[in-house]
């Protein structure tokens, strides 16, 4: 659920307003044509949450590269 993703991402940014601004910016940069915006928002939240939980860079880098390639 998105609410769980938000709570995980809040570990990176404690201010909810700043988190919403970061997610909005990430959504605009990562959004691909012909995809749903909520799916892109979920991807951005997952990336922020994974960065906070200390997921290894090896697991994050392919996902980021794929998103940058398409965007």
Residue pairs with C-beta under 8 A, 6 or more apart in sequence:
2 38
2 41
2 42
2 45
5 42
5 45
5 46
5 49
6 19
6 45
8 45
8 48
8 49
8 52
8 53
9 19
9 23
9 45
9 48
9 49
9 52
10 16
10 19
11 49
11 52
11 53
12 19
12 48
12 49
12 51
12 52
13 19
13 22
13 48
19 48
22 48
23 41
23 44
23 45
23 48
26 44
26 47
26 48
27 37
27 40
27 41
27 44
29 71
30 40
30 43
30 44
30 67
30 71
31 37
31 40
31 71
32 40
32 70
32 71
43 67
47 60
47 63
47 64
47 67
50 59
50 60
51 60
